Amino acid sequence: MATEKMGIKIEKNPPESKLSELGIRKWPKWGCPPSKFPWTYTAKETCYLLEGKVKVYPDGHNDCVEFGAGDLVEFPKGMKCTWDVSEAVDKHYNFE
């Protein structure tokens, strides 16, 4: 079951049937080493983390959203945030 915090939706360890239904394994891949950087979503992004651990700090909030390997995450279009990557990320992603 997905949870939502500050506009970011997270589904922990979705079943393989859902990953197949969404076609996630065919999506492009992106990765980065541990780092901290600002990001703006110009479109809605859905991503599935294969590896990594991340804290995302949405602009205007003091709190963060944490997610990692095995999580299916959805970011809304227009969100501005800072990514704080503590473990190298490898993910599939899709922009709508």
ChimeraX attribute file (.defattr): number of C-alpha atoms within 10 A of each C-alpha:
attribute: neighborCount
match mode: 1-to-1
recipient: residues
	/A:1	7
	/A:2	14
	/A:3	11
	/A:4	12
	/A:5	11
	/A:6	15
	/A:7	14
	/A:8	17
	/A:9	18
	/A:10	24
	/A:11	17
	/A:12	17
	/A:13	16
	/A:14	15
	/A:15	10
	/A:16	10
	/A:17	9
	/A:18	10
	/A:19	14
	/A:20	11
	/A:21	8
	/A:22	12
	/A:23	11
	/A:24	20
	/A:25	13
	/A:26	11
	/A:27	15
	/A:28	11
	/A:29	16
	/A:30	12
	/A:31	14
	/A:32	12
	/A:33	12
	/A:34	15
	/A:35	13
	/A:36	14
	/A:37	10
	/A:38	13
	/A:39	14
	/A:40	15
	/A:41	14
	/A:42	13
	/A:43	14
	/A:44	14
	/A:45	15
	/A:46	19
	/A:47	21
	/A:48	27
	/A:49	23
	/A:50	17
	/A:51	15
	/A:52	21
	/A:53	19
	/A:54	22
	/A:55	17
	/A:56	21
	/A:57	19
	/A:58	21
	/A:59	16
	/A:60	8
	/A:61	9
	/A:62	7
	/A:63	13
	/A:64	18
	/A:65	17
	/A:66	14
	/A:67	18
	/A:68	25
	/A:69	18
	/A:70	17
	/A:71	22
	/A:72	24
	/A:73	21
	/A:74	21
	/A:75	20
	/A:76	18
	/A:77	15
	/A:78	11
	/A:79	17
	/A:80	18
	/A:81	18
	/A:82	16
	/A:83	19
	/A:84	18
	/A:85	20
	/A:86	15
	/A:87	16
	/A:88	15
	/A:89	20
	/A:90	19
	/A:91	23
	/A:92	18
	/A:93	20
	/A:94	18
	/A:95	14
	/A:96	9
